[in-house]
Amino acid sequence: MLERNGLRWTDLYQVHGDNPVESRFVERSNLNMMRALATEMQIPNEALKPRILNAKDSVRSSAAFDMGNQWIYERIASNEFLVHPRCEMSILGYETWDYSKLHPLKDVLDARRYALKPFIFAQGMPSGVTVHLH
């Protein structure tokens, strides 16, 4: 996906992964992903920048959830938040989300909100920044 959009790993501001998953059959974690990326890029594991952060690390509250969603919808309304037309599921999610935990596209929208945490909770964010999601 990065290559398709003319990007390199080092062009990314931050990267978020989901909670580690472990079962009897498989173990998946951000650490495993970072090792695989470093191997693919032929660099030492510790040289991989940016690191993959756990999206759900930090204090979770309904206030943070509400604040994150309010931030996103305000940016959509002011054209400061743009979603690539190819991201049809994200667009459909933003157009149809009813704020319920049972919405079929809630996970897609949650992933976007986790990725935007550095902007949503930024102190002194410069004005005029446009966020593009691919």
N, C-alpha and C positions, 0 to 999 in steps of 0.2 A: 504494500500500500504506500509506503514512503516513497519508493522509487517511482511508482506510478504518478505521484504528485510532485516529483522533482525535489524530494527532501532526503536528507541523510539523518541518521539517528542523532547526530550532534546538533542538528537544526532544531530539535525539540526543546521546548522550555521546561516541561516536566512530563513525567510518564507515570501513570497510575495503573496498578493491577488490582485484581480482586483479592479477597481473602484467600489464604492458602487452603487447599483442599487435599485431604488425605483419606484414602479408603484402603480396603484390603487389596485392591487391584492396582491402584495408581496413586502417585503423589504429584501434585502440581503446586508450584509456588512461584512467586516472583523471583526468588533466588535461582531456581532452575532456569527460568526464562532468561535471566541476566547472564548466566553461565553459557547458555546456548547462543545468545547474541554475541557475547565476547568471542566465543569459538568461531562463529560465522565471520565476524569482523577481524579475526586473527589478532586480537589484542588481549592482554591480561585481564582477568575478571575485574580487578580493582580499577582498571583504567576506563571501564564503561561509564560514560557520562551522557545524559543524566541517568541516575539510578532509577529503578522502578519502585515507586512508593506504593504502600498499601492504601488503597482508596478509602478504606473505612477506618484508618487510624485517626484518632482524635475524638473529642467529645461529641457524641451524637445527641441531638435533642430535636424536639419538634420545632423549636425556634430556629435552629440552624437549617432544618429542612425547609421551613417557610421562607426564611431569608434567602436561601439559595434559589428557590423557585421564583420568588418575587424579583430577584436580581436578573434572572434569565428572561422572564417575561417583559420586564422593563426594557432590557436591551433589545429584545425582538421588536417591541413596539417603536423603538427609536432608531431602528436599522443599525445598531451597533453590534448585533449578534446575527451572523449570517450562517446558514447551513447550506452546504453544497447541494445542488439539485439531485445529485446521485444518491444522497442520503435519504431515500424515500421513507424509510421506517422512522427516522428521527422527525422528519417533517410531519408525517401522519401522527406520530405521538404528540407533538406539540399542538397540533390542530384538534386532537380528540381527547386529550387527557382530561379526566373528570376529577382529578385529585384523589382517586381511590387507590388503595394498595392492590386492588385486583385488576387494574387496567392491564390489558395484554402487552402494552409497550412500556410499562413502568420501569422495567429493568434497563431498557434503552435510554430512557430519560435520566434514570439514576446515574448511569455511566457518564453521561454528559455532565451532570451536575458534579460528580466526583472530579472529573477532569478540570472543571472550572473553579474548583475550590481556591486555588491561589489568587484568582481574580475576584471572586465573590467576597472573600474575607481579607482582601489586601488593605493595608494601611497606606493611605496616600497614593492611591492608584492614579497614574496620569490620565487626564481627560483625553478624549479623542481616540482611544484605543478601540480597534475593531477586532473582534474575535471571529476567526473562520474555523469551522469544523469540517473535516474531511473524513 
